[in-house]
Amino acid sequence: MFVVCNRVSIHPDHAPQFEAMFMSRAHKVDQMPGFVSFQLLKPMKASDGYVVMVTWESKEHYHAWLKSESFHQGHSRTGSLPEGTMTSPQTIELYELLEHTRAEVS
């Protein structure tokens, strides 16, 4: 599997709007071939920034998402955030998932 982490530093005054944008998202990525999971991680310290983490079956599935119309539609909403919401440029980190363990549900 392939994991994409988008690290985003958000001004604390705009954090509620940033979170609301994700909570009301259209879930376009969820419908893409190869999509596994989406997670929005809120920092414990505001200075650490948020992490948007998406897991894909493969790097190829991720690249197909980047080229899709759904990607462009989904990311057009970031323009509706107030100026100064992001305190620094976002950082994209790419990972190969080597191991994933989950609790067994009985």
MIDOSE-1310 file (N, C-alpha, C; in nm, 2 decimals, decimal comma, always signed):
residues 106
mfvv	+0,08/-0,12/+0,00/+0,00/+0,00/+0,00/+0,09/+0,12/+0,00; +0,02/+0,24/-0,03/+0,09/+0,36/-0,05/+0,02/+0,47/+0,03; +0,10/+0,55/+0,11/+0,04/+0,64/+0,20/+0,09/+0,78/+0,17; -0,01/+0,88/+0,16/+0,02/+1,02/+0,13/-0,02/+1,10/+0,25
cnrv	+0,08/+1,17/+0,30/+0,06/+1,26/+0,42/+0,08/+1,41/+0,37; -0,03/+1,48/+0,39/-0,02/+1,63/+0,35/-0,02/+1,70/+0,48; +0,09/+1,76/+0,51/+0,11/+1,84/+0,64/+0,07/+1,99/+0,61; -0,03/+2,04/+0,69/-0,08/+2,17/+0,67/-0,08/+2,25/+0,80
sihp	+0,00/+2,36/+0,80/+0,00/+2,45/+0,92/-0,11/+2,55/+0,90; -0,20/+2,55/+1,00/-0,32/+2,64/+1,00/-0,32/+2,74/+1,12; -0,35/+2,86/+1,08/-0,36/+2,96/+1,19/-0,47/+2,92/+1,29; -0,44/+2,93/+1,42/-0,54/+2,88/+1,51/-0,68/+2,95/+1,50
dhap	-0,68/+3,07/+1,46/-0,81/+3,14/+1,44/-0,90/+3,08/+1,33; -0,83/+3,02/+1,24/-0,90/+2,96/+1,12/-0,92/+2,81/+1,13; -0,87/+2,75/+1,24/-0,88/+2,60/+1,25/-1,03/+2,55/+1,24; -1,13/+2,61/+1,30/-1,26/+2,56/+1,29/-1,31/+2,56/+1,15
qfea	-1,28/+2,66/+1,07/-1,32/+2,66/+0,93/-1,25/+2,56/+0,85; -1,12/+2,54/+0,88/-1,05/+2,43/+0,81/-1,11/+2,30/+0,84; -1,13/+2,27/+0,96/-1,19/+2,14/+1,00/-1,33/+2,12/+0,94; -1,41/+2,23/+0,94/-1,55/+2,22/+0,88/-1,54/+2,19/+0,73
mfms	-1,44/+2,24/+0,66/-1,43/+2,22/+0,52/-1,41/+2,07/+0,50; -1,32/+2,00/+0,58/-1,30/+1,86/+0,56/-1,42/+1,78/+0,61; -1,49/+1,82/+0,71/-1,60/+1,74/+0,76/-1,72/+1,75/+0,66; -1,72/+1,85/+0,58/-1,83/+1,86/+0,48/-1,79/+1,82/+0,34
rahk	-1,67/+1,76/+0,33/-1,62/+1,73/+0,20/-1,71/+1,63/+0,12; -1,69/+1,63/-0,01/-1,78/+1,56/-0,10/-1,75/+1,41/-0,11; -1,64/+1,37/-0,04/-1,60/+1,22/-0,04/-1,56/+1,17/-0,18; -1,52/+1,26/-0,27/-1,48/+1,21/-0,41/-1,37/+1,11/-0,40
vdqm	-1,27/+1,14/-0,32/-1,15/+1,05/-0,31/-1,20/+0,91/-0,27; -1,30/+0,90/-0,18/-1,34/+0,77/-0,13/-1,40/+0,68/-0,24; -1,44/+0,74/-0,35/-1,50/+0,67/-0,46/-1,40/+0,63/-0,57; -1,27/+0,67/-0,56/-1,17/+0,64/-0,66/-1,12/+0,50/-0,65
pgfv	-1,09/+0,43/-0,76/-1,03/+0,30/-0,76/-0,90/+0,30/-0,68; -0,88/+0,21/-0,60/-0,76/+0,20/-0,52/-0,76/+0,27/-0,39; -0,86/+0,35/-0,36/-0,87/+0,42/-0,23/-0,89/+0,32/-0,12; -0,81/+0,34/-0,01/-0,82/+0,25/+0,11/-0,88/+0,33/+0,22
sfql	-0,82/+0,44/+0,26/-0,87/+0,51/+0,38/-0,83/+0,66/+0,37; -0,91/+0,74/+0,45/-0,88/+0,88/+0,47/-0,88/+0,91/+0,62; -0,78/+0,99/+0,66/-0,78/+1,04/+0,80/-0,74/+1,18/+0,80; -0,80/+1,26/+0,89/-0,76/+1,40/+0,92/-0,72/+1,40/+1,06
lkpm	-0,59/+1,43/+1,08/-0,53/+1,43/+1,21/-0,51/+1,57/+1,26; -0,57/+1,60/+1,38/-0,56/+1,73/+1,44/-0,45/+1,73/+1,54; -0,36/+1,84/+1,53/-0,24/+1,84/+1,62/-0,28/+1,86/+1,76; -0,20/+1,81/+1,85/-0,22/+1,83/+1,99/-0,16/+1,97/+2,03
kasd	-0,07/+2,02/+1,95/-0,01/+2,15/+1,97/-0,04/+2,22/+1,83; -0,09/+2,34/+1,84/-0,13/+2,41/+1,71/+0,00/+2,43/+1,62; +0,11/+2,44/+1,68/+0,23/+2,47/+1,60/+0,27/+2,35/+1,52; +0,22/+2,23/+1,55/+0,25/+2,11/+1,48/+0,18/+2,09/+1,34
gyvv	+0,07/+2,15/+1,33/-0,01/+2,15/+1,20/-0,09/+2,02/+1,19; -0,18/+2,02/+1,10/-0,27/+1,91/+1,07/-0,20/+1,81/+0,97; -0,25/+1,69/+0,97/-0,20/+1,59/+0,87/-0,32/+1,53/+0,80; -0,33/+1,54/+0,67/-0,43/+1,48/+0,59/-0,36/+1,35/+0,54
mvtw	-0,41/+1,23/+0,58/-0,35/+1,11/+0,54/-0,44/+1,02/+0,46; -0,40/+0,99/+0,34/-0,48/+0,90/+0,25/-0,40/+0,78/+0,21; -0,46/+0,67/+0,23/-0,39/+0,54/+0,19/-0,45/+0,48/+0,07; -0,37/+0,44/-0,02/-0,40/+0,39/-0,15/-0,35/+0,24/-0,17
eske	-0,41/+0,17/-0,25/-0,36/+0,03/-0,28/-0,22/+0,04/-0,35; -0,20/+0,14/-0,43/-0,07/+0,15/-0,50/-0,04/+0,30/-0,53; +0,09/+0,33/-0,56/+0,13/+0,46/-0,61/+0,06/+0,50/-0,74; +0,03/+0,40/-0,82/-0,04/+0,43/-0,95/-0,18/+0,48/-0,92
hyha	-0,25/+0,42/-0,82/-0,38/+0,47/-0,79/-0,38/+0,61/-0,74; -0,28/+0,65/-0,66/-0,26/+0,78/-0,62/-0,24/+0,88/-0,74; -0,15/+0,84/-0,83/-0,13/+0,93/-0,94/-0,25/+0,94/-1,03; -0,33/+0,84/-1,04/-0,46/+0,85/-1,12/-0,55/+0,95/-1,05
wlks	-0,55/+0,95/-0,92/-0,64/+1,05/-0,84/-0,59/+1,19/-0,87; -0,46/+1,21/-0,87/-0,40/+1,34/-0,90/-0,45/+1,40/-1,04; -0,46/+1,31/-1,13/-0,50/+1,35/-1,27/-0,65/+1,36/-1,29; -0,73/+1,32/-1,19/-0,87/+1,31/-1,21/-0,94/+1,44/-1,20
esfh	-1,06/+1,45/-1,26/-1,14/+1,57/-1,25/-1,19/+1,58/-1,10; -1,21/+1,47/-1,04/-1,26/+1,47/-0,90/-1,15/+1,54/-0,81; -1,03/+1,51/-0,83/-0,92/+1,58/-0,75/-0,93/+1,73/-0,77; -0,94/+1,78/-0,89/-0,95/+1,92/-0,91/-1,07/+1,98/-0,85
qghs	-1,19/+1,91/-0,86/-1,31/+1,96/-0,80/-1,30/+1,97/-0,65; -1,24/+1,86/-0,59/-1,23/+1,85/-0,44/-1,14/+1,96/-0,39; -1,03/+1,99/-0,46/-0,93/+2,08/-0,41/-0,97/+2,23/-0,44; -1,07/+2,25/-0,52/-1,11/+2,39/-0,55/-1,17/+2,46/-0,43
rtgs	-1,22/+2,38/-0,33/-1,28/+2,44/-0,21/-1,18/+2,51/-0,12; -1,05/+2,48/-0,13/-0,95/+2,54/-0,04/-0,95/+2,69/-0,07; -0,98/+2,74/-0,18/-0,99/+2,88/-0,21/-1,09/+2,96/-0,14; -1,19/+2,88/-0,07/-1,29/+2,95/+0,00/-1,25/+2,98/+0,15
lpeg	-1,13/+2,93/+0,19/-1,08/+2,96/+0,32/-1,02/+3,11/+0,32; -1,04/+3,17/+0,44/-0,99/+3,31/+0,45/-0,84/+3,32/+0,42; -0,80/+3,43/+0,37/-0,65/+3,46/+0,35/-0,58/+3,45/+0,48; -0,47/+3,39/+0,48/-0,39/+3,37/+0,60/-0,42/+3,24/+0,68
tmts	-0,51/+3,16/+0,63/-0,55/+3,04/+0,70/-0,43/+2,95/+0,71; -0,35/+2,93/+0,60/-0,23/+2,85/+0,60/-0,12/+2,94/+0,64; -0,04/+2,90/+0,74/+0,07/+2,98/+0,79/+0,20/+2,95/+0,72; +0,20/+2,84/+0,64/+0,32/+2,81/+0,56/+0,28/+2,72/+0,45
pqti	+0,36/+2,70/+0,35/+0,33/+2,61/+0,24/+0,30/+2,46/+0,30; +0,21/+2,40/+0,24/+0,18/+2,26/+0,28/+0,30/+2,17/+0,23; +0,32/+2,06/+0,30/+0,42/+1,96/+0,26/+0,36/+1,83/+0,23; +0,39/+1,77/+0,12/+0,34/+1,63/+0,09/+0,46/+1,53/+0,11
elye	+0,42/+1,43/+0,19/+0,52/+1,32/+0,22/+0,46/+1,19/+0,17; +0,54/+1,11/+0,10/+0,49/+0,98/+0,04/+0,56/+0,87/+0,11; +0,48/+0,76/+0,14/+0,54/+0,65/+0,21/+0,49/+0,52/+0,15; +0,57/+0,42/+0,16/+0,52/+0,28/+0,13/+0,49/+0,22/+0,26
lleh	+0,37/+0,16/+0,27/+0,32/+0,10/+0,40/+0,39/-0,04/+0,40; +0,47/-0,06/+0,50/+0,54/-0,19/+0,52/+0,46/-0,29/+0,61; +0,39/-0,23/+0,71/+0,32/-0,32/+0,80/+0,20/-0,24/+0,86; +0,08/-0,31/+0,87/-0,04/-0,25/+0,92/-0,11/-0,35/+1,01
trae	-0,13/-0,32/+1,13/-0,19/-0,42/+1,22/-0,32/-0,35/+1,28; -0,42/-0,42/+1,29/-0,55/-0,37/+1,35/-0,60/-0,47/+1,45; -0,67/-0,42/+1,55/-0,73/-0,50/+1,65/-0,83/-0,59/+1,59; -0,84/-0,71/+1,64/-0,94/-0,80/+1,59/-1,07/-0,77/+1,66
vs	-1,18/-0,76/+1,58/-1,31/-0,74/+1,64/-1,38/-0,87/+1,65; -1,43/-0,90/+1,77/-1,50/-1,03/+1,79/-1,65/-1,01/+1,80
